[in-house]
Amino acid sequence: MNPMPELTPMLKQLRLSGILDSLEARNREAIAAKLAYPEFLALLITDEVARREQKKFAMRIRRAGFRSQKTIEQFDFAFNPSINQAVIQELASARFISEPANLLIAGPCGTGKSHLAQALGHCAVRQGHDVIFATQTQLLGGLHAARAMGTYERRFQTLAKVPLLIIDDLGLKPLRSPHDEDLHDLIAERHERVATLVTSNLDFDEWGEAFPNRLLGAATIDRLRHGAYRLILDGKSYRSPKPYPEGKKTEGEKRAKNDR
C-alpha cells in the first residue's frame, strides 16, 4: 500500500512538506543500508533542518541588501600586503557584533572598504545575525521616503534594532537637514545596544566635517567612536585600469600618432 496520498497533506499541515523532496531517496537508502526506523527518521529530520537553515540564510541575504555577493574568501589580501589578515579573520568571527562594538573602516577610494564591509556582513549572516547594508545616500533617502509615506517610525525601528547595520561611504556626499538629524538619532538609538559598521573615504578626524551642524556631527561621531574598532585600509587601488595588451593602442593614441 502506498502511503503517499495520505502522507502528503499531513506533512503540509505540519509544515513539513520539505521532507517530500528527499523522502523517496532516503527510503531507498534506508532499504539498501537496512537502517532501523529511528535512523531513517533521523535522516529525514536532518534534511528538513538543513533545508530550513538554508531558507533562513537566503532570506537574511535578501534582506541584507548587499550590492554584490562579496565574501571574505574572495578578498585579495596579497594585493595590499599591509592589510592585516589576522585582524580581518578575527572580525569575520563576528564577535564584535556580540559585544556589541562598532567597526569603523577608513581609507582611500578603491582599497577594498566596500568589499570588506559586505564580506564581514556576509560572515555575520552565515552565523545567524540579521544584517542591513546601505550606502549613506540609500539609508537616509529611505528614511526620507518613509517619512513622506507615514512609515518612518517602522523603518527607523527596523534600522535601530538590526544586529549589524553597515553604512557605506559616510561623508561621500554632504549631509543636509533633516538627513543629518536622522543619522544622529539612528546612531544614538543604536549606541551600546547593537553593532554598526561604517566605511568612509575620509580620515577619522574628518568624519564630523560631513555634517553641516558641527555640534550635531561631533555628537554623532563621538557615539560611533566610543569603544569602536578602527581599521585603516591603505595601499594600491583594486580599481586600477588594466594595461592594454602588447601591441594594441587606444583610439586616443592612434589619433595622436596620425596628427604628428
Secondary structure as the mmCIF struct_conf table of DSSP 4:
data_model
#
loop_
_struct_conf.conf_type_id
_struct_conf.id
_struct_conf.beg_label_comp_id
_struct_conf.beg_label_asym_id
_struct_conf.beg_label_seq_id
_struct_conf.end_label_comp_id
_struct_conf.end_label_asym_id
_struct_conf.end_label_seq_id
HELX_RH_AL_P HELX_RH_AL_P1 MET A 4 GLN A 13
TURN_TY1_P TURN_TY1_P1 LEU A 14 ARG A 15
TURN_TY1_P TURN_TY1_P2 SER A 17 GLY A 18
HELX_RH_AL_P HELX_RH_AL_P2 ILE A 19 ALA A 33
TURN_TY1_P TURN_TY1_P3 LYS A 34 LYS A 34
HELX_RH_AL_P HELX_RH_AL_P3 TYR A 37 ALA A 64
TURN_TY1_P TURN_TY1_P4 GLY A 65 GLY A 65
BEND BEND1 ARG A 67 SER A 68
HELX_RH_3T_P HELX_RH_3T_P1 ILE A 72 GLN A 74
TURN_TY1_P TURN_TY1_P5 PHE A 77 PHE A 79
BEND BEND2 ASN A 80 ASN A 80
TURN_TY1_P TURN_TY1_P6 PRO A 81 SER A 82
BEND BEND3 ILE A 83 ILE A 83
HELX_RH_AL_P HELX_RH_AL_P4 GLN A 85 ALA A 92
TURN_TY1_P TURN_TY1_P7 SER A 93 ALA A 94
HELX_RH_AL_P HELX_RH_AL_P5 ARG A 95 SER A 98
TURN_TY1_P TURN_TY1_P8 GLU A 99 PRO A 100
STRN STRN1 LEU A 103 ALA A 106
TURN_TY1_P TURN_TY1_P9 CYS A 109 GLY A 110
BEND BEND4 THR A 111 GLY A 112
HELX_RH_AL_P HELX_RH_AL_P6 LYS A 113 ARG A 126
TURN_TY1_P TURN_TY1_P10 GLN A 127 GLY A 128
STRN STRN2 VAL A 131 THR A 135
HELX_RH_AL_P HELX_RH_AL_P7 GLN A 136 MET A 149
TURN_TY1_P TURN_TY1_P11 GLY A 150 GLY A 150
HELX_RH_AL_P HELX_RH_AL_P8 TYR A 152 LYS A 161
BEND BEND5 PRO A 163 PRO A 163
STRN STRN3 LEU A 164 ASP A 168
BEND BEND6 ASP A 169 ASP A 169
TURN_TY1_P TURN_TY1_P12 LEU A 170 GLY A 171
BEND BEND7 LEU A 172 LYS A 173
TURN_TY1_P TURN_TY1_P13 SER A 177 PRO A 178
HELX_RH_AL_P HELX_RH_AL_P9 HIS A 179 ARG A 190
TURN_TY1_P TURN_TY1_P14 HIS A 191 ARG A 193
BEND BEND8 VAL A 194 VAL A 194
STRN STRN4 ALA A 195 SER A 200
BEND BEND9 ASN A 201 LEU A 202
HELX_RH_3T_P HELX_RH_3T_P2 PHE A 204 ALA A 210
BEND BEND10 PRO A 212 ASN A 213
HELX_RH_AL_P HELX_RH_AL_P10 ARG A 214 ARG A 225
TURN_TY1_P TURN_TY1_P15 HIS A 226 GLY A 227
STRN STRN5 TYR A 229 ILE A 232
BEND BEND11 GLY A 235 LYS A 236
TURN_TY1_P TURN_TY1_P16 TYR A 238 ARG A 239
HELX_LH_PP_P HELX_LH_PP_P1 SER A 240 PRO A 245
TURN_TY1_P TURN_TY1_P17 GLU A 246 GLY A 247
HELX_RH_AL_P HELX_RH_AL_P11 GLU A 251 ASP A 259
#
